[in-house]
Amino acid sequence: MAKLTKDELIKKVSEKVTDTDLQLELMEDIADSFGEGDFVDKAELDKALQEVADWKEKYRSRFLEAKKVEEVIEEAKEETPEEVTEEEVIDIQEI
């Protein structure tokens, strides 16, 4: 059995059903069941799914493939100055 579009199904019902009251009832049910907003364009769906996959990969690489803690500590040590000097602070009350 083939999958029919809304228009094809309405046409088929109007051809097969001779009782007008039943025909109208079925067509209303079809129209309600196949609302205009129920369908998504396949190209839009594929684009949205690709964007989701791209975001997943971006965050996977960002958080799961992050540098090891040891590498981060080494980089921090390299960025800090080698020589740390202490300055003498004189309090006003000492003067």
C-alpha distances in whole Angstrom, upper triangle without the diagonal:
4,7,9,13,15,16,13,12,16,16,13,15,19,18,16,19,22,24,25,26,23,21,24,23,19,20,23,20,18,21,22,19,18,22,23,25,22,20,22,23,22,25,27,25,26,30,30,29,31,34,34,34,37,39,38,40,42,43,43,45,48,48,47,49,52,55,57,60,62,61,61,65,66,65,67,70,70,70,72,76,78,81,81,84,85,87,90,90,93,93,95,97,98,100
4,6,10,13,14,11,11,15,15,12,15,18,17,17,19,23,25,25,26,23,21,23,23,19,19,21,20,16,19,21,18,16,20,21,22,19,18,20,20,19,22,24,23,23,27,27,27,29,32,31,32,35,36,36,38,40,41,41,43,46,46,45,47,50,54,55,58,61,60,60,63,65,63,65,68,68,68,70,74,76,79,79,82,84,85,88,88,91,91,93,95,96,98
4,7,10,12,9,9,13,14,12,14,17,17,17,19,23,24,25,25,22,20,22,21,17,17,19,17,14,16,18,15,13,16,17,18,16,14,16,16,16,19,21,19,21,24,24,24,26,29,29,29,32,34,34,35,38,39,39,41,43,44,43,45,48,51,53,56,59,58,57,61,62,61,62,66,66,65,68,71,74,77,76,80,81,83,85,85,88,88,90,92,93,95
4,7,8,6,6,9,10,9,12,14,15,15,17,20,22,22,23,20,17,19,19,15,14,16,15,11,13,16,13,11,14,15,17,15,13,16,16,16,20,21,20,22,25,25,25,28,30,30,31,34,35,35,37,39,40,41,43,45,46,45,47,50,53,56,58,61,60,59,63,64,63,64,67,67,67,69,73,75,78,78,81,82,84,87,86,89,89,91,92,94,96
4,6,5,6,9,10,11,12,14,15,16,18,21,22,22,22,20,17,18,18,15,13,15,14,10,11,14,12,9,12,12,14,12,11,13,14,15,18,19,18,21,23,24,24,27,28,29,30,32,34,34,36,38,39,40,42,44,45,45,46,49,53,55,57,60,59,58,62,63,61,63,66,66,65,68,71,74,77,76,79,81,82,85,84,87,87,89,90,92,94
4,6,5,6,9,10,11,12,14,15,16,19,20,19,19,17,15,14,15,12,10,11,11,7,7,10,9,6,9,10,13,11,11,14,15,17,20,20,20,23,25,25,26,28,30,30,32,34,35,36,38,40,41,41,44,45,46,46,48,50,54,56,59,62,60,60,63,65,63,64,68,68,66,69,72,75,78,77,80,81,83,85,84,87,87,88,90,92,94
4,5,5,6,9,10,11,12,14,15,18,19,18,19,17,14,14,15,13,10,12,13,9,9,13,12,10,12,12,15,14,14,17,17,19,21,22,22,25,27,27,28,31,32,33,34,37,38,39,41,42,43,44,47,48,49,49,51,53,57,59,62,65,63,62,66,67,66,67,70,70,69,72,75,78,80,80,83,84,85,88,87,90,89,91,93,95,96
4,6,5,6,9,10,11,12,14,17,19,18,19,17,14,15,16,13,11,14,14,11,12,15,14,12,15,15,18,17,15,18,18,19,22,24,23,25,28,29,29,31,33,34,35,37,39,39,41,43,44,45,47,49,50,50,52,54,58,60,62,65,64,63,67,68,67,68,71,71,70,73,76,79,82,81,84,86,87,90,89,92,92,93,95,97,98
4,5,5,6,9,10,10,12,15,16,16,17,14,12,13,13,10,9,12,11,8,10,13,12,10,13,15,18,16,16,19,20,21,24,25,24,26,29,29,30,32,34,34,36,38,39,40,42,44,45,45,48,49,50,50,52,54,58,60,62,65,64,64,67,69,67,68,72,72,71,73,77,79,82,82,85,86,87,90,89,92,91,93,95,97,98
4,5,5,6,9,10,10,13,14,13,14,12,9,10,11,8,6,9,10,7,8,12,12,11,13,14,18,17,17,20,21,23,26,26,26,29,31,31,32,35,36,36,38,40,41,42,44,46,47,48,50,51,52,52,54,57,60,62,65,68,67,66,69,71,69,70,74,74,73,75,79,81,84,83,86,87,88,91,90,93,92,94,96,98,99
4,5,5,6,9,10,12,14,13,16,14,10,12,14,11,9,13,14,11,12,16,15,14,17,17,21,20,19,22,23,24,27,28,28,30,33,33,34,36,38,38,40,42,43,44,46,48,49,50,52,54,54,55,56,59,62,65,67,70,69,68,72,73,71,72,76,76,75,78,81,84,86,86,89,90,91,94,93,96,95,97,99,101,102
4,5,5,6,8,11,14,14,16,13,10,13,14,11,10,14,14,11,14,17,16,15,18,19,22,21,21,24,24,25,28,29,29,31,34,34,34,37,39,39,40,43,44,44,46,49,49,50,52,54,55,55,56,59,63,65,67,70,69,68,72,73,72,73,77,77,76,78,82,84,87,87,90,91,92,95,94,97,96,98,100,102,103
4,5,5,6,9,10,10,12,10,7,9,10,7,7,11,11,10,12,15,14,14,17,19,22,21,21,25,26,27,30,31,30,33,35,35,36,38,40,40,41,44,45,45,48,50,50,51,54,55,55,55,58,60,64,66,68,71,70,69,73,74,73,74,77,78,77,79,83,85,88,87,90,91,93,95,94,97,96,98,100,102,103
4,6,6,7,9,9,11,10,6,9,11,9,8,12,13,12,13,16,17,16,19,20,24,23,23,26,27,29,32,32,32,35,37,37,38,41,42,42,44,46,47,48,50,52,53,53,56,57,58,58,60,63,66,68,71,74,73,72,75,77,75,76,80,80,79,81,85,87,90,90,92,93,95,97,96,99,98,100,102,103,105
4,6,7,11,11,14,12,9,12,14,12,12,16,16,15,17,20,20,19,22,23,26,25,25,28,29,30,33,34,34,36,38,39,39,42,44,44,45,48,49,49,51,54,54,55,57,59,60,60,62,64,68,70,72,75,74,73,77,78,77,78,82,81,80,83,87,89,92,91,94,95,97,100,99,101,101,103,104,106,108
4,6,9,11,13,11,9,13,14,11,12,16,16,15,17,20,19,20,23,24,27,26,26,29,30,31,34,35,35,37,39,40,40,43,44,44,46,48,50,50,52,54,55,55,58,59,60,60,62,64,68,70,72,75,74,74,77,79,77,78,82,82,81,84,87,90,92,92,95,96,97,100,99,102,101,103,105,107,108
4,6,8,10,7,6,10,11,9,11,14,14,14,16,19,19,19,22,24,27,26,27,30,31,32,36,36,36,38,41,41,41,44,46,45,47,50,50,51,53,55,56,56,59,60,61,60,63,65,69,71,73,76,75,74,78,80,78,79,83,83,82,84,88,90,93,92,95,96,98,100,99,102,101,103,104,106,108
4,6,9,8,7,10,12,12,13,16,17,17,19,21,22,22,25,27,30,29,30,33,34,36,39,39,39,41,44,44,44,47,49,49,50,53,54,54,56,58,59,60,62,64,64,64,66,69,72,74,76,80,79,78,81,83,81,82,86,86,85,88,91,94,96,96,99,99,101,103,102,105,104,106,107,109,111
4,6,5,6,9,10,11,12,14,15,16,18,20,21,22,24,27,30,29,30,34,35,37,40,40,40,42,45,44,45,48,49,49,51,54,54,54,57,59,59,60,63,64,64,64,67,69,73,74,76,80,79,78,81,83,82,82,86,86,85,88,91,94,96,95,98,99,100,103,101,104,103,105,106,108,110
4,5,5,6,8,10,10,12,14,15,16,18,20,21,22,24,28,27,28,32,33,36,38,39,38,41,43,43,44,47,48,48,50,52,53,53,56,58,58,59,62,63,63,63,66,68,72,74,75,79,78,77,80,82,80,81,85,85,84,86,90,92,95,94,97,97,98,101,100,102,101,103,104,106,108
4,5,5,6,9,10,11,12,14,15,17,18,20,21,24,27,26,28,32,34,36,39,39,38,41,43,42,43,47,48,47,49,52,52,52,55,57,57,58,61,62,62,62,65,67,71,73,74,78,77,76,79,81,79,80,84,84,83,85,89,91,94,93,95,96,97,99,98,100,99,101,102,104,106
4,5,5,6,8,10,11,12,14,15,16,18,20,23,26,24,26,30,32,34,37,37,36,39,41,41,41,44,46,45,47,50,50,50,53,55,55,56,59,60,60,60,62,65,68,70,72,75,75,74,77,79,77,78,82,82,81,83,87,89,92,91,94,94,95,98,96,99,98,100,101,103,105
4,5,5,6,9,10,10,12,14,15,16,18,21,24,23,24,28,29,31,34,34,34,37,39,39,39,42,44,43,45,48,48,49,51,53,53,54,57,58,58,59,61,63,67,69,71,74,73,72,76,78,76,77,80,81,79,82,85,88,91,90,92,93,94,97,96,98,97,99,100,102,104
4,5,5,6,9,10,10,12,14,15,16,19,22,21,23,27,29,31,34,34,33,36,38,38,39,42,43,42,45,47,47,48,51,52,52,53,56,57,57,58,60,62,66,68,70,73,72,71,74,77,75,75,79,79,78,80,84,87,89,88,91,91,92,95,93,96,95,96,98,100,102
4,6,5,6,9,10,11,12,14,16,19,21,20,22,26,28,30,34,33,33,36,38,37,38,41,42,41,43,46,46,46,49,51,51,52,55,56,56,56,59,61,65,66,68,71,71,70,73,75,73,74,78,78,77,79,82,85,88,87,89,90,91,93,92,94,93,95,96,98,100
4,5,5,6,9,10,10,12,14,17,20,18,20,24,26,28,31,31,30,33,35,34,35,38,39,39,41,44,44,44,47,49,49,50,53,54,54,54,56,59,62,64,66,69,69,68,71,73,71,72,76,76,75,77,81,83,86,85,88,88,90,92,91,94,93,94,96,98,99
4,5,5,6,9,10,10,12,14,18,17,18,22,24,26,29,29,28,31,33,33,34,37,38,38,40,42,43,43,46,47,48,49,52,53,53,53,56,58,61,63,65,69,68,67,70,72,70,71,75,75,73,76,79,82,85,84,86,87,88,91,90,92,91,93,95,97,98
4,5,5,6,8,10,11,13,16,16,18,22,24,26,29,29,28,31,33,32,33,37,37,37,39,42,42,42,45,47,47,48,51,52,52,52,55,57,60,62,64,68,67,65,69,71,69,70,73,74,72,74,78,81,83,82,85,85,86,89,87,90,89,90,92,94,96
4,5,5,6,8,10,13,16,14,17,20,23,25,28,28,27,30,32,31,31,35,36,35,37,40,40,40,43,45,45,46,49,50,50,50,53,55,58,60,62,65,64,63,67,69,67,68,71,72,70,73,76,79,81,80,83,84,85,87,86,89,88,89,91,93,95
4,5,5,6,9,11,14,12,14,18,20,22,25,25,24,27,29,28,29,32,33,33,35,38,38,38,41,43,43,44,47,48,48,48,51,53,57,59,60,64,63,62,65,67,65,66,70,70,69,71,75,78,80,79,82,83,84,86,85,88,87,89,91,92,94
4,6,5,6,9,12,11,13,17,19,21,24,24,23,26,28,27,29,32,32,32,35,37,37,38,41,42,42,44,46,47,47,48,50,52,56,58,60,63,62,61,64,66,65,65,69,69,68,70,74,76,79,78,81,81,82,85,84,86,86,87,89,91,92
4,6,6,9,11,10,13,17,19,22,25,24,23,26,28,27,28,31,32,31,34,36,36,37,40,41,41,42,45,46,46,47,49,51,55,57,58,62,61,59,63,65,63,64,67,68,66,68,72,75,77,76,79,79,80,83,81,84,83,85,86,88,90
4,6,9,11,9,11,15,18,20,23,22,21,24,26,25,26,29,30,29,31,34,34,34,37,39,39,40,43,44,44,44,47,49,52,54,56,59,59,57,61,63,61,62,65,66,65,67,70,73,76,75,77,78,79,82,81,83,83,84,86,88,89
4,6,8,7,8,12,15,17,20,19,18,22,24,23,24,27,28,27,30,32,32,33,36,37,37,38,41,42,43,43,45,47,51,53,55,58,57,56,60,62,60,61,64,64,63,66,69,72,74,74,76,77,78,81,80,83,82,84,85,87,89
4,6,5,8,11,14,17,20,18,18,21,23,22,23,26,27,27,29,31,31,32,35,36,37,38,41,41,42,43,45,47,50,53,54,58,56,55,58,61,59,59,63,63,62,64,67,70,73,72,74,75,76,79,78,80,80,81,83,85,86
4,6,7,10,12,15,17,16,16,20,21,20,22,25,25,25,28,30,30,31,34,35,35,37,39,40,41,42,44,46,49,52,53,57,55,54,57,59,57,58,62,62,60,63,66,69,71,70,73,74,75,78,76,79,79,80,82,84,85
4,6,8,11,14,16,14,14,18,18,17,19,22,22,22,25,27,27,28,31,31,32,34,36,37,37,38,41,42,46,48,50,53,52,51,54,56,54,54,58,58,57,59,62,65,68,67,69,70,71,74,73,76,75,76,78,80,82
4,7,10,13,15,14,13,16,18,17,18,21,22,21,24,26,26,27,30,31,31,32,35,36,36,37,39,41,45,47,49,52,51,50,53,55,53,54,58,58,57,59,63,65,68,67,70,71,72,74,73,76,76,77,79,81,83
4,7,9,12,11,10,14,15,15,16,19,20,20,22,24,25,26,28,29,30,31,34,35,36,36,38,40,44,46,48,51,50,49,53,54,52,53,57,57,56,58,62,64,67,67,69,70,72,74,74,77,76,78,80,81,83
4,6,9,7,7,10,12,11,12,15,16,16,19,21,21,22,25,26,27,28,31,32,33,33,35,37,41,43,45,48,47,46,50,51,49,50,54,54,52,55,59,61,64,63,66,67,69,72,71,74,74,75,77,79,80
4,5,5,6,9,10,11,12,14,15,17,18,20,21,23,25,26,27,29,30,32,33,34,35,37,41,43,46,49,47,46,50,51,49,50,54,53,52,55,58,61,64,64,66,68,69,72,71,75,74,76,78,80,81
4,5,5,6,8,10,10,12,14,15,16,18,20,21,22,24,26,27,28,30,31,32,33,35,39,41,44,47,45,45,48,49,47,49,52,52,51,54,57,60,63,63,66,67,69,72,71,74,74,76,79,80,81
4,5,5,6,9,10,11,12,14,15,16,18,20,21,22,25,26,27,29,30,31,32,34,37,40,43,45,43,43,47,48,45,47,50,50,49,52,55,58,61,61,64,65,67,70,69,73,73,75,77,78,79
4,5,5,6,9,10,11,12,14,15,17,18,20,21,23,24,26,27,29,29,31,33,36,39,41,44,42,41,45,46,44,45,49,48,47,50,53,56,59,58,61,63,64,67,67,70,70,72,74,75,77
4,5,5,6,9,10,11,12,14,15,17,18,20,21,22,24,26,27,28,29,31,35,37,40,43,41,40,44,45,43,44,48,48,47,50,53,55,58,58,61,62,64,67,66,70,70,72,74,75,76
4,5,5,6,9,10,10,12,14,15,16,18,20,21,22,24,26,26,27,29,33,36,38,41,39,39,42,43,41,43,46,46,45,48,52,54,57,57,60,62,63,66,66,69,70,72,74,75,76
4,5,5,6,9,10,11,12,14,15,16,19,20,21,22,24,25,26,28,31,34,37,39,37,37,41,42,39,41,44,44,43,46,49,52,54,54,58,59,61,64,63,67,67,69,71,72,74
4,5,5,6,9,10,11,12,14,15,17,18,20,21,23,23,25,27,30,33,35,38,36,35,39,40,38,40,43,43,42,45,48,50,53,53,56,57,59,62,61,65,65,67,69,70,71
4,5,5,6,9,10,11,12,14,16,16,18,20,21,21,23,25,29,31,34,37,35,34,38,39,38,39,42,42,41,44,48,50,53,53,56,57,59,62,62,65,65,67,69,70,72
4,5,5,6,9,10,11,12,14,15,16,18,20,20,21,23,27,30,32,35,33,33,36,37,35,37,40,40,39,42,46,48,51,51,54,56,58,61,61,64,64,66,69,70,71
4,5,5,6,9,10,10,12,14,15,16,18,19,20,22,26,28,31,33,32,31,34,36,33,35,38,38,37,40,43,46,49,48,52,53,55,58,58,61,61,63,65,66,68
4,5,5,6,9,10,11,12,14,15,16,17,19,21,24,27,29,32,30,30,33,35,33,34,38,38,37,39,43,45,48,48,51,52,54,57,57,60,60,62,64,65,67
4,5,5,6,9,10,10,12,14,15,16,17,19,23,25,28,30,29,28,32,33,32,33,37,36,36,39,42,44,47,47,51,52,54,57,57,61,61,63,65,66,68
4,5,5,6,9,10,11,12,14,15,16,18,21,24,26,29,27,26,30,31,29,31,34,34,33,36,40,42,45,45,48,50,52,55,55,58,59,61,63,64,66
4,5,5,6,8,10,10,12,13,15,16,20,22,25,28,26,25,28,30,28,29,33,32,32,34,38,40,43,43,46,47,49,52,52,55,56,58,60,61,63
4,5,5,6,9,10,11,11,13,15,18,21,23,26,25,24,28,29,28,29,32,32,32,35,38,40,43,43,46,48,50,53,53,56,56,59,61,61,63
4,6,5,6,8,10,10,11,13,17,19,22,24,23,22,26,27,26,27,31,30,30,33,37,39,42,42,45,47,49,52,52,56,56,59,61,61,63
4,6,5,6,9,10,10,12,15,18,20,23,21,20,24,25,23,25,28,28,27,30,34,36,39,39,42,44,46,49,49,53,53,56,58,58,60
4,5,5,6,8,9,10,14,16,18,21,20,19,23,24,22,24,27,27,27,29,33,35,38,38,41,42,44,47,47,51,51,54,56,56,58
4,5,6,5,7,9,13,15,17,20,19,19,22,24,23,24,27,28,27,30,34,35,38,38,42,43,46,49,49,52,53,56,57,58,60
4,6,6,5,7,10,13,16,18,17,16,20,21,20,22,25,25,25,28,31,33,36,36,40,41,44,47,47,51,52,55,56,57,59
4,6,6,6,9,12,14,17,15,14,18,19,18,19,23,23,22,25,28,31,34,33,37,38,41,44,44,48,48,51,53,53,55
4,6,5,9,11,13,16,15,14,17,19,18,19,22,23,23,25,29,31,34,33,37,38,40,43,44,47,48,50,52,52,55
4,6,9,10,13,16,15,15,18,20,19,21,23,24,24,27,30,32,35,35,38,40,42,45,46,49,50,53,55,55,57
4,7,9,12,14,13,13,17,18,17,19,22,22,22,25,29,30,33,34,37,39,42,45,45,49,50,53,55,55,57
4,6,9,11,10,10,13,15,14,15,18,19,19,22,25,27,30,30,34,35,38,41,42,45,46,49,51,51,53
4,6,8,6,7,10,11,11,13,15,16,16,19,22,24,27,27,31,33,35,39,40,43,44,48,49,49,51
4,5,5,7,9,10,11,13,15,16,17,19,22,23,26,27,30,32,35,38,39,43,44,47,49,48,51
4,5,5,6,9,10,11,12,14,15,17,20,21,24,24,27,29,32,35,36,39,40,44,45,45,47
4,5,5,6,9,10,11,12,14,16,19,19,22,22,26,28,31,34,35,39,40,44,45,45,47
4,5,5,6,9,10,11,12,15,18,18,22,22,26,28,31,34,36,40,41,44,46,45,47
4,5,5,6,9,10,11,13,16,17,20,21,24,26,29,32,33,37,38,41,43,43,45
4,5,5,6,9,10,11,14,15,18,18,21,23,26,29,31,34,36,39,41,40,42
4,5,5,6,9,10,13,13,17,17,21,23,27,30,32,35,37,40,42,41,43
4,5,5,6,9,12,13,17,17,21,24,26,30,31,35,37,40,42,41,43
4,5,5,6,10,12,15,15,18,20,23,26,28,31,33,36,38,38,39
4,5,5,8,9,12,12,16,19,22,25,27,30,32,36,38,37,38
4,6,8,8,12,13,17,20,23,26,28,32,34,37,39,38,40
4,7,9,12,13,16,19,21,25,26,30,32,35,37,37,38
4,6,9,9,13,15,18,21,23,27,29,32,34,33,34
4,6,7,10,13,16,19,21,25,27,30,33,32,33
4,6,10,13,16,20,22,26,28,32,34,32,33
4,6,10,13,16,19,22,25,28,30,29,30
4,7,10,13,16,19,22,25,27,26,27
4,6,10,13,16,19,22,24,22,24
4,7,9,13,16,19,21,19,20
4,6,10,13,16,18,16,17
4,6,10,13,15,13,14
4,6,10,12,10,12
4,6,8,7,8
4,5,5,7
4,5,5
4,5
4
